[in-house]
Amino acid sequence: MQFFLQAIGIGFLLSVMVGPVFFVLLETSITKGIRAALALDIGVFISD
């Protein structure tokens, strides 16, 4: 169980780090709104 919680923490950290996905997230939030940006962020979080 502890391994699972560590993996969630690492996945969350990687999903908020500055990188190409971060800039796609910024562009999506500006052009399509916050709901689309949240959907993108959740998809990135799940894929990690």
N, C-alpha and C positions, 0 to 999 in steps of 0.2 A: 504494500500500500504506500509506503514511503517513497518508493521508486516512482510510482504513478504521480504522486504529488510533486516530486522534483521535476518530472517530465513536464507537467503542466506549467510550473514556474519557469522552466527554461523556454518552453514554447511561447509563453506570454512575453518573456524578455526579448526573444528573437522577433516576435511579431511587431514590437514597437521600436525596434532599432532602426536607425536611419539607413536606408538602402533603396534599391530600385522600387520595392513594393511601397515604401513610404511615399515616394513621389507619385506613384500611381494612385495611392490613397488620397493624397492631397488634390490631385487633378480630378478624381472622381467626386470628391466632396464639393469641389467648386462648381463643376459642370453639371452634375446630376443630383446633388443634394446629400443630406446626411444619411438618409435611409439606404441609398445605394452604397455609400461609403461604409456604413456599418455592416452591410451584407458582405462587402469585399473583405473587411477586417475579420469578420467571423469565419469566412472561408479560409483566409490565411491562417488563422488561429487553429482551425480544425485540421488543416493539412500538415501543420507542424506536429 
